[in-house]
């Protein structure tokens, strides 16, 4: 009743899970991930204890395949209805599909990924997800690469019962909000007629509000740009004094209200922030 991809970034720095299902709130049950440890998806009569158990095994250095074997061996059942995918910080991922999972059910794993699904429109769902994942080597942001693979599965038929929920979880050490968390992305669509499309929309918003700016694109807050920013901030009730530090403070104050504080850099402005300021 679910299809998912569990994977790590090419540089090994991020780990995550993307999942979709004709099931209410799949994101509350299926995915789990821990920075510098691994990620897991448990589904098809899911055993939610697999999540902490898998991460505990991975944390001790147990490879993904042996972690899956351990989960199955310790499960009182019904193991033949279970499905799970696991990936660690190195080596191949691993996937397991119980013999009694509803058709079509199966999975595939490779270096740094595991893809699995049950109650699917057919094997093409997993195959298209694998192809999309392998084709995404130039996409450096794991969240987008995971979502591309999930979308490929959705477009190939996905869950044969229909659509309802989707979720995306990505972790990386110290890369979460304000550098105080390891959770880079944690988005859920619990009940929606087109959850993968809605998850795509939410990820785009997340990128705007929470992703840090590319230093190469930043504009210096002086000259015409500085004058425009100063004028627009004043019109919005955030007047700045003549000093550069005052402009920084006024911009940071407005950005905090607009939920753009992660994109603020002293003395410069992100073009995306400037666009939002112009549209305010």
Beta strands, then each sheet from edge to edge (+ up, - down):
strand 1: 2-8
strand 2: 14-21
strand 3: 31-34
strand 4: 38-43
strand 5: 83-88
strand 6: 94-97
strand 7: 106-110
strand 8: 113-118
strand 9: 165-172
strand 10: 183-189
strand 11: 219-220
strand 12: 268-269
sheet 1: 7+ 8- 1+ 2- 9+ 10-
sheet 2: 3+ 4- 5+ 6-
sheet 3: 11+ 12-
end
